[in-house]
Amino acid sequence: MGRRAASDEEREDGASVAAPPGSPASEAVVADSPALAERYGRTKARRAGGRLLAWIAGGAVALVLVVWVVWAGLDGTNATIATQDTAHEVLDDHSVRVEFDVTVPTGSTAGCVVQALNDGFAVVGWKIVELPASDSPTRSFTEIVRTSELASTGLISSCWLT
């Protein structure tokens, strides 16, 4: 074992006599034993490797977080469009009036799909509407959609910036 505790005694032939088990001197010998440290993976090289791996993993997480923040929040091109169906009225077997509000960034033009659905939720009529630019972000519109059969509802399907 190479190391001796301070309280070890030497015999006449030069061999050491270990302290009794459970004494502080014997615990120091066991805790400082390089063979035990190597056996249980507590070597300095192993700890240094673990720390290096932790730093690399932490750096990778930080890099992914920074890239996500730049991609999701700081690019400045995330203009949003909000729509709200406000009313619909079935005029006859071949038309429905749809009223809706659209919020777009001021000065931007947009396009929307207005559609009519029957009782089975099948599309029975649709219309693409071009919305001109305006100084007001939220505006109300009314459109009449022609249908192929009796509609039960009319609504906004989707909108996009043009």
PyMOL commands that set and color helices and strands:
alter all, ss='L'
color gray80, all
select helices_A, chain A and resi 24-31+34-39+44-73
alter helices_A, ss='H'
color red, helices_A
select strands_A, chain A and resi 9-10+16-17+82-92+95-103+110-117+123-131+138-146+153-161
alter strands_A, ss='S'
color yellow, strands_A
deselect
rebuild
show_as cartoon
